Amino acid sequence: MIVVWTQPGCGPCYALKAALKAGGVPFDERDAASADADTLAGWRAKGWTTPVVEHPGGTFSGFDPAKVRALRDARR
């Protein structure tokens, strides 16, 4: 399952969700404010901001069309 951590007003979050939906990639959206403190600290240590995407192959931050295509292609 793919989990997309977002926050209100996040332009890259909206773009990522739209791209995943357009590609037919199912995901579970979660509010980054609800992530536990250790998770948030880990993201900050890596310099990550929302969106943060957790998927079976790993985790990444930001909207990267190539990574969205890879998620879509992995479903085929």
Helices and strands as residue ranges (DSSP letters): E 3-6, H 11-22, E 28-31, G 32-34, H 37-45, E 52-55, E 58-61, H 65-74
